Amino acid sequence: MLPREYPKWQTVYYYFRLWRESECFVAINDKLRQKTRLAVGKQAAPSAAIIDSQSVKTDEQAASKGYDAGKRVKGRKRHYSG
């Protein structure tokens, strides 16, 4: 389903596989992330990352309460960072 101005799909796929196996896309993504971070005043490499989060419901007596608007859950959001 490539546009007509592109080469045959076999040719496009050949180069896609070549670039994917050489990790060209990984290098491009790394460079773009670094440039984006530097442009907003951060260090080129992140010092930490949040891998996953979970919204946990709390009852009315809980010491700390919050609201996860995305999931519409009263409670607290906890994160795993490894």
HELIX and SHEET records of a PDB file:
HELIX    1   1 TRP A    9  GLU A   21  1                                  13    
HELIX    2   2 CYS A   24  ALA A   39  1                                  16    
SHEET    1   A 3 ASP A  52  LYS A  57  0                                        
SHEET    2   A 3 VAL A  73  TYR A  80 -1                                        
SHEET    3   A 3 GLY A  66  ASP A  68 -1                                        
END                                                                             
